[in-house]
Amino acid sequence: MSLRVNILAVGILILALSFYYGYNFVLSEKPEQIRSYDEKIEKLNEQLITAQILANNLDRVYTLFERNLALSAKDSLADDASMPFLNSLTETIDSLGIRILNIRPKPRTKTLKRIETPYELEIRCNYRQFGKFIAELEQSSRLITVQEYLVKNGVERLKNTANLELLKTQEIEMQISTLTLIKG
């Protein structure tokens, strides 16, 4: 009986030592290597995407950079209340049949890497027109952010309006900004 116990103890000791050796000397370096390989793969993927953009001549990406990258903060693209942008904005609004109530440019904010030119808009339209307008802003060649919008559709409006046709359109206040990137 004691021989069996000794053989079992030696077997357990050999297994424990082999697990200890395998874990500490064979497997311990693998997670660090995997992490370093993951970082290398991530960097190579970024380089691959950049190379694909350049190789495929993606005009939309090029145009996006071309129309939103200023060489300096004094570039004409970085001017306050850019007239070309306001013209294209009003053309888009008119083409969708949206009524402009007010457009107010606000003072721009400037950081080291970008210039943000905010605008306040007041428009009157229905929900479909508003959705199409947001889609048009998204497809614009300028970088545009919509900070917030407010649909003026309170209960008092329902009480004061007898004409159902007037209830189909809403007054919407929006705050949007154009972003201009400044070349390093």
Secondary structure, DSSP 8 states (H G I E B T S, - for coil): -HHHHHHHHHHHHHHHHHHHHIIIIIITTHHHHHHHHHHHHHHHHHHHHHHHHHHHT-HHHHHHHHHHEESSTTSGGGSTT-HHHHHHHHHHHHHTT-EEEEEEE---EE-SSEEEEEEEEEEEE-HHHHHHHHHHHHHSSSEEEEEEEEEE--HHHHHH---HHHHHSEEEEEEEEEEEEE--
